[in-house]
């Protein structure tokens, strides 16, 4: 199989139908080819072994779907059996080094948990706090989305950092950040109910009611 950026782009053009799949959720400035999301994921999965130099070439593409496919390739790559720590690190660094190519929330959501979160599982998670302090709302979204990796299976130290990140960002004015705050709290509640209950007690009315409700969705006896 030709594991190149050009091959991915050709495969995406072959299945594109902009009338049927206008992908109106995309709010960036790139061209939309019109590829159904499930089909895009299937295409990207076939390129999980793509060399990183070709991933970088794919990230250089101006259109939306090829760049989303590149982040999917990073995600599928770290899911492969027997993936090495060096391979994980290389893909983690590619995600962060090329974050400027992310211009929509779904690129973050597709790759951040496994590519960033899992790599930092047993390492310092200070990079997530650096992202949380960024002026870029999509980097702040990465800071909140990557720690979802610590909710399944539960990782108490990681969940503690997830809650620290929520505390930093729960009043963020940008909707691209506010949405994952609630998602992070909900999944943390299912993974570590005691930690989330303690967090809710400590935050009190400082946490907006919709976020408190979302945090309780997966708490035992509160559904």
N, CA, C and O of each residue as an XYZ file, in Angstrom:
892
protein
N       0.851     -1.207      0.000
C       0.000      0.000      0.000
C       0.875      1.241      0.000
O       1.899      1.288      0.680
N       0.473      2.227     -0.752
C       1.219      3.487     -0.876
C       0.858      4.392      0.304
O      -0.171      5.067      0.279
N       1.702      4.405      1.334
C       1.391      5.146      2.557
C       1.902      6.581      2.464
O       2.802      6.984      3.201
N       1.314      7.339      1.549
C       1.757      8.713      1.327
C       0.592      9.682      1.502
O      -0.578      9.308      1.431
N       0.959     10.938      1.732
C      -0.060     11.978      1.833
C      -0.849     12.094      0.529
O      -2.066     12.276      0.546
N      -0.149     11.987     -0.592
C      -0.846     12.086     -1.885
C      -1.894     10.993     -2.034
O      -2.968     11.226     -2.589
N      -1.578      9.794     -1.535
C      -2.536      8.685     -1.639
C      -3.770      8.963     -0.783
O      -4.893      8.682     -1.203
N      -3.569      9.511      0.410
C      -4.713      9.844      1.263
C      -5.598     10.876      0.580
O      -6.819     10.727      0.527
N      -4.967     11.927      0.056
C      -5.740     12.986     -0.602
C      -6.509     12.414     -1.784
O      -7.671     12.763     -1.992
N      -5.875     11.537     -2.563
C      -6.567     10.921     -3.700
C      -7.744     10.080     -3.229
O      -8.812     10.117     -3.841
N      -7.566      9.326     -2.157
C      -8.653      8.502     -1.628
C      -9.810      9.377     -1.147
O     -10.975      9.033     -1.349
N      -9.494     10.509     -0.511
C     -10.559     11.394     -0.029
C     -11.309     12.033     -1.190
O     -12.536     12.133     -1.155
N     -10.594     12.459     -2.202
C     -11.276     13.036     -3.377
C     -12.170     11.989     -4.047
O     -13.230     12.324     -4.574
N     -11.747     10.735     -4.026
C     -12.513      9.683     -4.701
C     -13.860      9.442     -4.033
O     -14.798      8.980     -4.682
N     -13.967      9.754     -2.725
C     -15.225      9.509     -2.010
C     -15.946     10.811     -1.643
O     -16.954     10.793     -0.937
N     -15.425     11.923     -2.124
C     -16.009     13.216     -1.764
C     -17.316     13.451     -2.505
O     -17.454     13.115     -3.681
N     -18.266     14.032     -1.793
C     -19.554     14.425     -2.365
C     -20.014     15.664     -1.593
O     -20.751     15.543     -0.615
N     -19.586     16.847     -2.024
C     -19.885     18.055     -1.243
C     -21.375     18.350     -1.107
O     -21.790     18.978     -0.133
N     -22.178     17.913     -2.056
C     -23.613     18.142     -1.939
C     -24.216     17.285     -0.833
O     -25.077     17.748     -0.086
N     -23.768     16.041     -0.728
C     -24.304     15.126      0.271
C     -23.686     15.346      1.645
O     -24.336     15.134      2.668
N     -22.423     15.773      1.660
C     -21.696     15.907      2.937
C     -20.978     17.258      2.995
O     -19.754     17.314      2.874
N     -21.729     18.340      3.179
C     -21.104     19.666      3.185
C     -20.305     19.962      4.449
O     -19.581     20.956      4.507
N     -20.432     19.101      5.465
C     -19.676     19.268      6.713
C     -19.786     20.693      7.263
O     -18.785     21.368      7.505
N     -21.017     21.119      7.450
C     -21.274     22.495      7.882
C     -20.779     22.788      9.296
O     -20.688     23.950      9.695
N     -20.459     21.736     10.056
C     -19.928     21.974     11.399
C     -18.543     22.595     11.358
O     -18.091     23.183     12.340
N     -17.867     22.463     10.218
C     -16.515     23.006     10.092
C     -16.583     24.514      9.930
O     -17.226     25.021      9.010
N     -15.913     25.231     10.833
C     -15.964     26.697     10.816
C     -14.618     27.318     10.467
O     -14.429     28.524     10.629
N     -13.685     26.503      9.990
C     -12.371     27.021      9.636
C     -12.352     27.671      8.269
O     -13.394     27.889      7.652
N     -11.148     27.978      7.805
C     -11.007     28.719      6.546
C     -10.618     27.830      5.373
O     -10.495     28.321      4.250
N     -10.422     26.539      5.604
C     -10.001     25.655      4.518
C     -11.148     25.220      3.629
O     -12.319     25.341      3.987
N     -10.786     24.713      2.468
C     -11.785     24.137      1.559
C     -12.384     22.884      2.183
O     -11.690     22.137      2.872
N     -13.655     22.656      1.946
C     -14.327     21.428      2.378
C     -14.515     20.534      1.154
O     -15.155     20.932      0.181
N     -13.959     19.334      1.207
C     -14.085     18.425      0.073
C     -15.466     17.782      0.027
O     -16.005     17.527     -1.050
N     -16.038     17.520      1.214
C     -17.343     16.875      1.278
C     -17.255     15.383      1.478
O     -17.849     14.610      0.726
N     -16.502     14.969      2.508
C     -16.341     13.541      2.808
C     -17.109     13.222      4.084
O     -16.949     13.900      5.099
N     -17.938     12.193      4.028
C     -18.658     11.730      5.217
C     -17.655     11.344      6.299
O     -16.628     10.734      6.000
N     -17.940     11.693      7.555
C     -16.985     11.467      8.630
C     -16.639      9.990      8.816
O     -15.465      9.650      8.966
N     -17.638      9.112      8.807
C     -17.340      7.693      8.963
C     -16.434      7.175      7.860
O     -15.556      6.346      8.101
N     -16.656      7.672      6.643
C     -15.819      7.265      5.515
C     -14.404      7.788      5.686
O     -13.441      7.073      5.406
N     -14.265      9.027      6.141
C     -12.941      9.603      6.385
C     -12.177      8.776      7.413
O     -10.988      8.509      7.235
N     -12.861      8.367      8.497
C     -12.184      7.562      9.512
C     -11.724      6.230      8.931
O     -10.633      5.754      9.243
N     -12.559      5.628      8.084
C     -12.188      4.355      7.462
C     -10.958      4.528      6.567
O     -10.060      3.686      6.575
N     -10.917      5.612      5.802
C      -9.759      5.878      4.955
C      -8.508      6.038      5.815
O      -7.480      5.417      5.546
N      -8.599      6.876      6.855
C      -7.437      7.149      7.697
C      -6.919      5.895      8.389
O      -5.710      5.729      8.551
N      -7.825      5.015      8.797
C      -7.414      3.800      9.510
C      -6.463      2.962      8.665
O      -5.575      2.301      9.202
N      -6.638      2.984      7.378
C      -5.765      2.226      6.500
C      -4.369      2.785      6.383
O      -3.486      2.150      5.806
N      -4.161      3.975      6.927
C      -2.849      4.628      6.845
C      -2.190      4.764      8.214
O      -1.330      5.624      8.400
N      -2.581      3.926      9.174
C      -2.044      4.032     10.531
C      -0.522      3.887     10.569
O       0.126      4.440     11.458
N       0.053      3.155      9.620
C       1.506      2.958      9.589
C       2.226      4.000      8.744
O       3.405      3.840      8.429
N       1.528      5.056      8.379
C       2.132      6.092      7.545
C       3.359      6.703      8.213
O       3.299      7.029      9.399
N       4.474      6.871      7.494
C       5.648      7.526      8.073
C       5.329      8.968      8.473
O       4.488      9.621      7.856
N       6.003      9.450      9.501
C       5.683     10.781     10.013
C       5.970     11.890      9.016
O       5.292     12.917      9.039
N       6.949     11.717      8.145
C       7.196     12.779      7.165
C       5.984     12.962      6.255
O       5.708     14.073      5.801
N       5.252     11.860      5.986
C       4.050     11.958      5.171
C       2.875     12.532      5.961
O       2.018     13.207      5.391
N       2.830     12.267      7.266
C       1.814     12.907      8.110
C       2.005     14.422      8.079
O       1.038     15.175      7.968
N       3.257     14.858      8.176
C       3.525     16.298      8.101
C       3.078     16.878      6.758
O       2.528     17.978      6.705
N       3.312     16.143      5.688
C       2.853     16.612      4.379
C       1.335     16.708      4.332
O       0.782     17.640      3.749
N       0.669     15.744      4.946
C      -0.795     15.766      4.983
C      -1.291     16.958      5.799
O      -2.298     17.576      5.451
N      -0.589     17.276      6.877
C      -0.968     18.428      7.689
C      -0.758     19.744      6.957
O      -1.361     20.756      7.316
N       0.086     19.742      5.940
C       0.312     20.960      5.154
C      -0.812     21.226      4.155
O      -0.882     22.307      3.570
N      -1.692     20.242      3.960
C      -2.787     20.409      3.005
C      -3.723     21.536      3.476
O      -4.004     21.638      4.670
N      -4.201     22.371      2.562
C      -5.083     23.469      2.972
C      -6.513     23.037      3.291
O      -7.192     23.688      4.086
N      -6.975     21.953      2.683
C      -8.374     21.549      2.870
C      -8.592     20.926      4.245
O      -7.662     20.432      4.883
N      -9.837     20.965      4.675
C     -10.227     20.469      6.000
C     -10.021     18.969      6.156
O      -9.338     18.538      7.085
N     -10.595     18.169      5.273
C     -10.609     16.718      5.479
C      -9.218     16.085      5.474
O      -8.979     15.193      6.288
N      -8.282     16.493      4.606
C      -6.946     15.889      4.704
C      -6.265     16.152      6.035
O      -5.576     15.274      6.556
N      -6.442     17.344      6.599
C      -5.831     17.629      7.900
C      -6.508     16.841      9.012
O      -5.834     16.335      9.910
N      -7.832     16.730      8.962
C      -8.510     15.886      9.938
C      -8.029     14.445      9.801
O      -7.814     13.766     10.805
N      -7.858     13.977      8.573
C      -7.358     12.619      8.355
C      -5.971     12.445      8.968
O      -5.665     11.379      9.502
N      -5.132     13.474      8.899
C      -3.791     13.385      9.487
C      -3.871     13.164     10.991
O      -3.126     12.351     11.538
N      -4.772     13.884     11.667
C      -4.911     13.681     13.114
C      -5.520     12.320     13.425
O      -5.206     11.716     14.451
N      -6.396     11.832     12.535
C      -6.909     10.468     12.697
C      -5.786      9.451     12.543
O      -5.735      8.468     13.283
N      -4.896      9.676     11.598
C      -3.764      8.762     11.399
C      -2.908      8.716     12.663
O      -2.496      7.637     13.088
N      -2.635      9.875     13.270
C      -1.877      9.885     14.523
C      -2.581      9.060     15.587
O      -1.943      8.297     16.314
N      -3.902      9.216     15.679
C      -4.688      8.472     16.666
C      -4.626      6.973     16.404
O      -4.365      6.193     17.320
N      -4.861      6.568     15.167
C      -4.829      5.140     14.858
C      -3.424      4.568     15.043
O      -3.278      3.402     15.412
N      -2.400      5.365     14.793
C      -1.030      4.875     14.925
C      -0.713      4.461     16.353
O      -0.067      3.436     16.573
N      -1.163      5.252     17.327
C      -0.826      4.911     18.714
C      -1.725      3.812     19.273
O      -1.489      3.330     20.381
N      -2.752      3.409     18.524
C      -3.593      2.281     18.935
C      -3.060      0.947     18.427
O      -3.553     -0.108     18.826
N      -2.067      0.984     17.559
C      -1.577     -0.261     16.955
C      -0.969     -1.181     18.009
O      -0.356     -0.709     18.967
N      -1.135     -2.495     17.837
C      -0.459     -3.434     18.751
C       1.054     -3.246     18.678
O       1.614     -3.021     17.606
N       1.686     -3.339     19.807
C       3.141     -3.288     19.912
C       3.731     -1.942     19.494
O       4.899     -1.875     19.112
N       2.935     -0.865     19.560
C       3.494      0.448     19.289
C       4.529      0.759     20.363
O       4.283      0.515     21.544
N       5.673      1.289     19.975
C       6.750      1.546     20.925
C       6.569      2.906     21.594
O       5.834      3.763     21.105
N       7.252      3.082     22.715
C       7.185      4.365     23.409
C       7.787      5.470     22.546
O       7.319      6.608     22.569
N       8.818      5.131     21.789
C       9.411      6.128     20.906
C       8.422      6.569     19.833
O       8.372      7.746     19.477
N       7.637      5.629     19.321
C       6.625      5.976     18.325
C       5.532      6.840     18.942
O       5.049      7.781     18.312
N       5.142      6.519     20.178
C       4.151      7.361     20.868
C       4.682      8.778     21.049
O       3.980      9.758     20.799
N       5.932      8.866     21.486
C       6.501     10.198     21.719
C       6.563     11.009     20.428
O       6.256     12.201     20.426
N       6.958     10.369     19.335
C       7.063     11.081     18.065
C       5.706     11.614     17.622
O       5.627     12.715     17.077
N       4.663     10.871     17.841
C       3.323     11.321     17.441
C       2.774     12.375     18.404
O       2.080     13.302     17.988
N       3.087     12.225     19.682
C       2.741     13.264     20.655
C       3.383     14.594     20.260
O       2.723     15.633     20.256
N       4.671     14.554     19.928
C       5.365     15.801     19.578
C       4.858     16.369     18.253
O       4.803     17.585     18.072
N       4.491     15.487     17.336
C       3.917     15.969     16.074
C       2.615     16.704     16.335
O       2.381     17.773     15.770
N       1.763     16.142     17.189
C       0.494     16.808     17.510
C       0.756     18.204     18.055
O       0.158     19.170     17.582
N       1.635     18.327     19.034
C       1.872     19.635     19.654
C       2.603     20.583     18.706
O       2.274     21.767     18.632
N       3.597     20.062     17.983
C       4.370     20.924     17.084
C       3.525     21.459     15.936
O       3.801     22.539     15.413
N       2.496     20.710     15.540
C       1.666     21.119     14.401
C       0.271     21.565     14.852
O      -0.681     21.533     14.072
N       0.162     21.973     16.094
C      -1.154     22.394     16.601
C      -1.704     23.570     15.789
O      -2.915     23.786     15.751
N      -0.829     24.317     15.152
C      -1.287     25.446     14.339
C      -2.123     24.990     13.152
O      -2.828     25.803     12.555
N      -2.064     23.702     12.793
C      -2.855     23.194     11.678
C      -4.259     22.782     12.128
O      -5.092     22.407     11.302
N      -4.518     22.850     13.426
C      -5.850     22.567     13.959
C      -6.678     23.840     13.886
O      -6.319     24.853     14.486
N      -7.776     23.793     13.159
C      -8.651     24.960     13.100
C     -10.115     24.602     13.356
O     -11.025     25.349     12.997
N     -10.322     23.437     13.988
C     -11.678     23.033     14.332
C     -11.619     22.028     15.480
O     -10.633     21.313     15.658
N     -12.700     21.998     16.249
C     -12.729     21.198     17.474
C     -12.573     19.707     17.223
O     -12.014     19.004     18.066
N     -13.052     19.197     16.078
C     -13.033     17.742     15.912
C     -11.629     17.199     15.673
O     -11.384     16.016     15.913
N     -10.703     18.033     15.205
C      -9.314     17.586     15.098
C      -8.743     17.331     16.492
O      -8.001     16.372     16.703
N      -9.095     18.194     17.433
C      -8.687     17.999     18.826
C      -9.310     16.734     19.394
O      -8.613     15.872     19.929
N     -10.619     16.632     19.275
C     -11.334     15.530     19.927
C     -10.914     14.171     19.382
O     -10.929     13.173     20.102
N     -10.544     14.141     18.120
C     -10.179     12.873     17.503
C      -8.860     12.337     18.034
O      -8.710     11.125     18.189
N      -7.898     13.212     18.317
C      -6.544     12.740     18.602
C      -6.042     13.030     20.007
O      -5.190     12.295     20.507
N      -6.537     14.071     20.661
C      -5.921     14.505     21.919
C      -5.903     13.431     23.012
O      -4.871     13.276     23.665
N      -6.994     12.676     23.251
C      -6.943     11.715     24.368
C      -5.842     10.666     24.217
O      -5.074     10.444     25.153
N      -5.756     10.023     23.066
C      -4.783      8.938     22.923
C      -3.393      9.438     22.559
O      -2.401      8.889     23.039
N      -3.300     10.452     21.733
C      -1.985     10.903     21.266
C      -1.283     11.736     22.329
O      -0.078     11.592     22.532
N      -2.022     12.605     23.007
C      -1.434     13.477     24.032
C      -1.666     12.901     25.429
O      -0.719     12.704     26.191
N      -2.933     12.632     25.759
C      -3.258     12.191     27.110
C      -2.564     10.906     27.513
O      -1.955     10.838     28.580
N      -2.649      9.887     26.673
C      -2.031      8.614     27.039
C      -0.517      8.727     27.139
O       0.093      8.090     27.997
N       0.092      9.522     26.280
C       1.546      9.681     26.361
C       1.954     10.290     27.702
O       2.993      9.931     28.256
N       1.144     11.204     28.222
C       1.469     11.878     29.482
C       0.941     11.135     30.708
O       1.081     11.622     31.830
N       0.349      9.984     30.512
C      -0.302      9.271     31.625
C       0.654      9.066     32.805
O       0.276      9.309     33.951
N       1.856      8.632     32.544
C       2.819      8.366     33.620
C       3.990      9.339     33.559
O       5.106      9.021     33.971
N       3.715     10.525     33.041
C       4.720     11.578     32.953
C       4.158     12.857     33.552
O       2.990     12.914     33.935
N       4.995     13.877     33.630
C       4.500     15.180     34.062
C       3.423     15.657     33.101
O       3.581     15.578     31.883
N       2.339     16.146     33.656
C       1.260     16.682     32.827
C       1.297     18.208     32.753
O       0.310     18.851     32.398
N       2.443     18.766     33.092
C       2.596     20.216     33.007
C       2.334     20.743     31.587
O       1.825     21.856     31.453
N       2.666     19.982     30.503
C       2.313     20.476     29.165
C       0.831     20.798     29.005
O       0.478     21.697     28.242
N      -0.046     20.078     29.714
C      -1.480     20.365     29.621
C      -1.797     21.719     30.251
O      -2.668     22.443     29.768
N      -1.099     22.058     31.316
C      -1.333     23.347     31.961
C      -0.769     24.484     31.104
O      -1.315     25.587     31.096
N       0.319     24.213     30.387
C       0.823     25.206     29.429
C      -0.222     25.464     28.340
O      -0.463     26.609     27.956
N      -0.837     24.388     27.850
C      -1.894     24.543     26.846
C      -3.088     25.294     27.418
O      -3.701     26.103     26.722
N      -3.424     25.037     28.671
C      -4.568     25.702     29.297
C      -4.353     27.202     29.424
O      -5.319     27.962     29.488
N      -3.104     27.634     29.463
C      -2.799     29.062     29.584
C      -2.633     29.739     28.228
O      -2.309     30.925     28.165
N      -2.851     28.998     27.144
C      -2.669     29.542     25.799
C      -3.766     30.542     25.443
O      -4.883     30.467     25.955
N      -3.429     31.476     24.560
C      -4.436     32.401     24.021
C      -5.331     31.725     22.985
O      -6.381     32.260     22.629
N      -4.926     30.561     22.502
C      -5.656     29.845     21.450
C      -6.711     28.942     22.087
O      -6.352     28.023     22.823
N      -7.998     29.171     21.831
C      -9.025     28.322     22.446
C      -8.911     26.855     22.065
O      -9.294     25.991     22.854
N      -8.399     26.548     20.887
C      -8.268     25.144     20.501
C      -7.151     24.455     21.276
O      -7.236     23.255     21.535
N      -6.112     25.188     21.650
C      -5.098     24.610     22.546
C      -5.699     24.395     23.934
O      -5.404     23.397     24.591
N      -6.533     25.320     24.378
C      -7.183     25.132     25.666
C      -8.129     23.923     25.601
O      -8.284     23.199     26.584
N      -8.751     23.716     24.454
C      -9.604     22.526     24.311
C      -8.762     21.251     24.405
O      -9.189     20.272     25.016
N      -7.576     21.258     23.806
C      -6.689     20.108     23.943
C      -6.384     19.833     25.411
O      -6.352     18.678     25.835
N      -6.157     20.900     26.193
C      -5.842     20.739     27.615
C      -6.949     20.015     28.360
O      -6.672     19.275     29.304
N      -8.190     20.212     27.959
C      -9.326     19.581     28.626
C      -9.690     18.223     28.037
O     -10.242     17.372     28.735
N      -9.388     18.019     26.775
C      -9.798     16.796     26.091
C      -8.780     15.680     26.266
O      -9.159     14.515     26.388
N      -7.504     16.011     26.281
C      -6.468     14.985     26.455
C      -6.664     14.183     27.736
O      -6.482     12.966     27.706
N      -7.033     14.813     28.884
C      -7.165     14.038     30.123
C      -8.336     13.058     30.154
O      -8.467     12.297     31.113
N      -9.189     13.058     29.131
C     -10.211     12.012     29.080
C      -9.565     10.630     29.063
O     -10.200      9.638     29.421
N      -8.308     10.568     28.647
C      -7.574      9.302     28.662
C      -7.433      8.742     30.068
O      -7.172      7.549     30.230
N      -7.601      9.582     31.094
C      -7.399      9.129     32.476
C      -8.687      8.642     33.131
O      -8.698      8.267     34.304
N      -9.765      8.652     32.361
C     -11.041      8.208     32.924
C     -11.349      6.753     32.597
O     -12.186      6.143     33.262
N     -10.700      6.186     31.598
C     -10.911      4.780     31.242
C      -9.586      4.168     30.796
O      -9.137      4.453     29.686
N      -8.949      3.342     31.612
C      -9.304      3.024     32.999
C      -8.989      4.198     33.913
O      -8.169      5.047     33.562
N      -9.623      4.264     35.077
C      -9.401      5.393     35.976
C      -7.934      5.515     36.399
O      -7.277      4.527     36.725
N      -7.452      6.736     36.383
C      -6.080      7.046     36.780
C      -6.185      8.209     37.767
O      -6.282      9.362     37.347
N      -6.168      7.930     39.053
C      -6.474      8.960     40.050
C      -5.637     10.227     39.924
O      -6.181     11.327     40.018
N      -4.335     10.103     39.714
C      -3.505     11.307     39.596
C      -3.873     12.103     38.353
O      -3.890     13.334     38.373
N      -4.166     11.390     37.278
C      -4.578     12.078     36.060
C      -5.919     12.768     36.225
O      -6.112     13.877     35.726
N      -6.847     12.127     36.920
C      -8.153     12.741     37.160
C      -8.006     13.963     38.061
O      -8.711     14.956     37.881
N      -7.101     13.896     39.023
C      -6.846     15.070     39.867
C      -6.376     16.242     39.019
O      -6.790     17.379     39.247
N      -5.515     15.974     38.044
C      -5.063     17.056     37.161
C      -6.188     17.514     36.236
O      -6.303     18.704     35.941
N      -7.010     16.586     35.782
C      -8.174     16.975     34.981
C      -9.033     17.982     35.753
O      -9.477     18.982     35.189
N      -9.264     17.718     37.033
C     -10.093     18.622     37.838
C      -9.391     19.960     38.066
O     -10.051     20.997     38.147
N      -8.082     19.949     38.169
C      -7.342     21.211     38.267
C      -7.499     22.025     36.979
O      -7.632     23.248     37.023
N      -7.482     21.341     35.841
C      -7.661     22.025     34.559
C      -9.079     22.579     34.436
O      -9.278     23.688     33.939
N     -10.058     21.807     34.890
C     -11.439     22.305     34.903
C     -11.538     23.566     35.747
O     -12.208     24.523     35.360
N     -10.880     23.571     36.887
C     -10.928     24.749     37.748
C     -10.327     25.967     37.059
O     -10.797     27.087     37.257
N      -9.307     25.756     36.264
C      -8.690     26.857     35.530
C      -9.586     27.392     34.413
O      -9.570     28.587     34.118
N     -10.367     26.501     33.794
C     -11.025     26.852     32.538
C     -12.550     26.865     32.606
O     -13.196     27.085     31.582
N     -13.144     26.637     33.770
C     -14.599     26.486     33.798
C     -15.344     27.786     33.492
O     -16.533     27.743     33.173
N     -14.685     28.928     33.579
C     -15.330     30.192     33.210
C     -14.833     30.718     31.861
O     -15.039     31.887     31.536
N     -14.192     29.874     31.092
C     -13.648     30.306     29.802
C     -14.761     30.894     28.935
O     -15.841     30.311     28.839
N     -14.510     32.049     28.300
C     -15.576     32.691     27.524
C     -15.846     32.046     26.173
O     -16.872     32.326     25.553
N     -14.948     31.193     25.707
C     -15.100     30.646     24.352
C     -15.888     29.341     24.389
O     -15.550     28.448     25.165
N     -16.934     29.209     23.568
C     -17.737     27.979     23.571
C     -16.949     26.738     23.190
O     -17.308     25.635     23.603
N     -15.882     26.888     22.412
C     -15.086     25.718     22.027
C     -14.363     25.124     23.237
O     -13.915     23.978     23.198
N     -14.253     25.907     24.305
C     -13.641     25.434     25.553
C     -14.715     25.059     26.575
O     -14.555     24.084     27.309
N     -15.790     25.812     26.626
C     -16.824     25.546     27.643
C     -17.428     24.155     27.481
O     -17.683     23.481     28.479
N     -17.658     23.717     26.260
C     -18.283     22.406     26.041
C     -17.448     21.276     26.631
O     -18.006     20.446     27.349
N     -16.132     21.194     26.369
C     -15.373     20.081     26.942
C     -15.190     20.152     28.451
O     -14.834     19.147     29.066
N     -15.426     21.321     29.074
C     -15.399     21.378     30.534
C     -16.452     20.431     31.097
O     -16.160     19.622     31.978
N     -17.674     20.534     30.589
C     -18.745     19.656     31.058
C     -18.493     18.201     30.726
O     -18.769     17.323     31.543
N     -17.973     17.933     29.540
C     -17.684     16.552     29.142
C     -16.635     15.950     30.069
O     -16.764     14.804     30.501
N     -15.591     16.729     30.376
C     -14.532     16.242     31.259
C     -15.089     15.919     32.642
O     -14.754     14.885     33.220
N     -15.933     16.795     33.171
C     -16.517     16.550     34.494
C     -17.402     15.306     34.492
O     -17.362     14.510     35.431
N     -18.194     15.141     33.448
C     -19.095     13.990     33.374
C     -18.309     12.683     33.404
O     -18.645     11.779     34.169
N     -17.274     12.574     32.585
C     -16.516     11.322     32.524
C     -15.675     11.119     33.777
O     -15.475      9.985     34.213
N     -15.183     12.205     34.355
C     -14.459     12.076     35.616
C     -15.375     11.551     36.713
O     -14.949     10.764     37.559
N     -16.646     11.991     36.701
C     -17.603     11.512     37.692
C     -17.843     10.021     37.598
O     -18.032      9.357     38.617
N     -17.837      9.489     36.389
C     -18.001      8.053     36.226
C     -16.771      7.268     36.635
O     -16.877      6.108     37.032
N     -15.583      7.902     36.540
C     -14.340      7.202     36.838
C     -13.925      7.304     38.300
O     -13.414      6.341     38.873
N     -14.145      8.466     38.903
C     -13.709      8.695     40.283
C     -14.762      9.543     40.999
O     -14.557     10.737     41.214
N     -15.884      8.928     41.366
C     -16.988      9.687     41.961
C     -16.580     10.464     43.210
O     -17.017     11.599     43.399
N     -15.754      9.871     44.061
C     -15.376     10.553     45.299
C     -14.612     11.840     45.000
O     -14.839     12.862     45.648
N     -13.710     11.794     44.023
C     -12.932     12.986     43.682
C     -13.836     14.074     43.124
O     -13.656     15.252     43.434
N     -14.803     13.689     42.304
C     -15.686     14.692     41.710
C     -16.644     15.257     42.758
O     -16.926     16.455     42.747
N     -17.139     14.433     43.643
C     -17.994     14.959     44.721
C     -17.219     15.956     45.587
O     -17.746     17.006     45.955
N     -15.985     15.626     45.903
C     -15.168     16.546     46.708
C     -14.921     17.849     45.942
O     -14.933     18.933     46.525
N     -14.702     17.729     44.642
C     -14.493     18.917     43.805
C     -15.752     19.787     43.789
O     -15.664     21.006     43.933
N     -16.909     19.172     43.618
C     -18.158     19.931     43.599
C     -18.397     20.619     44.945
O     -18.838     21.768     44.987
N     -18.108     19.922     46.037
C     -18.283     20.523     47.360
C     -17.358     21.725     47.532
O     -17.755     22.753     48.080
N     -16.139     21.585     47.065
C     -15.175     22.667     47.237
C     -15.497     23.871     46.361
O     -15.355     25.018     46.786
N     -15.933     23.599     45.134
C     -16.221     24.699     44.199
C     -17.518     25.418     44.550
O     -17.634     26.626     44.342
N     -18.490     24.687     45.079
C     -19.750     25.302     45.456
C     -20.401     26.053     44.302
O     -20.404     25.587     43.163
N     -20.950     27.218     44.614
C     -21.669     28.003     43.614
C     -20.748     28.667     42.600
O     -21.225     29.291     41.652
N     -19.449     28.543     42.781
C     -18.518     29.101     41.787
C     -18.617     28.346     40.458
O     -18.277     28.876     39.400
N     -19.085     27.109     40.534
C     -19.257     26.305     39.325
C     -20.679     26.493     38.824
O     -21.637     26.326     39.579
N     -20.816     26.836     37.562
C     -22.134     27.116     36.996
C     -23.063     25.908     37.120
O     -22.614     24.769     36.992
N     -24.362     26.147     37.369
C     -25.309     25.034     37.523
C     -25.286     24.020     36.376
O     -25.352     22.822     36.649
N     -25.196     24.441     35.093
C     -25.158     23.421     34.034
C     -23.951     22.491     34.169
O     -24.051     21.300     33.873
N     -22.818     23.026     34.610
C     -21.636     22.188     34.786
C     -21.812     21.248     35.973
O     -21.378     20.097     35.924
N     -22.437     21.726     37.024
C     -22.695     20.863     38.179
C     -23.617     19.707     37.779
O     -23.423     18.566     38.198
N     -24.619     20.027     36.962
C     -25.537     18.962     36.519
C     -24.796     17.946     35.658
O     -25.002     16.740     35.796
N     -23.940     18.430     34.777
C     -23.215     17.494     33.912
C     -22.258     16.635     34.736
O     -22.096     15.445     34.465
N     -21.625     17.241     35.743
C     -20.698     16.490     36.589
C     -21.405     15.352     37.313
O     -20.785     14.334     37.622
N     -22.690     15.515     37.585
C     -23.430     14.504     38.350
C     -24.029     13.405     37.477
O     -24.575     12.433     37.999
N     -23.935     13.548     36.163
C     -24.628     12.598     35.287
C     -24.178     11.166     35.487
O     -24.997     10.251     35.391
N     -22.901     10.943     35.763
C     -22.393      9.586     35.914
C     -22.085      9.228     37.364
O     -21.538      8.159     37.636
N     -22.432     10.116     38.299
C     -22.211      9.780     39.699
C     -23.212      8.710     40.135
O     -24.392      8.809     39.799
N     -22.772      7.698     40.868
C     -23.701      6.661     41.339
C     -24.829      7.285     42.165
O     -24.609      8.194     42.965
N     -26.029      6.774     41.950
C     -27.231      7.189     42.710
C     -27.669      8.613     42.397
O     -28.525      9.155     43.097
N     -27.102      9.236     41.359
C     -27.517     10.587     41.011
C     -27.980     10.685     39.572
O     -28.234     11.783     39.076
N     -28.093      9.556     38.897
C     -28.506      9.575     37.507
C     -30.028      9.574     37.411
O     -30.578      9.588     36.310
